[in-house]
Amino acid sequence: MSREKKIQFNVSQKEYEKLKAYARKEGVSMAEVLRDYIKTLDTQG
């Protein structure tokens, strides 16, 4: 899959640490955690 778009946003220190810890536990990057979550979103409204 080609990744053409970049999303940039701010998170709190606590949110960052939670994401980092989860990604480490799962053995993936923080970006991959977020991409995987986006795949779960229902776009059929």
Sequence and secondary structure as in RCSB ss.txt:
>XXXX:A:sequence
MSREKKIQFNVSQKEYEKLKAYARKEGVSMAEVLRDYIKTLDTQG
>XXXX:A:secstr
            HHHHHHHHHHHHHHTS HHHHHHHHHHTS TT 
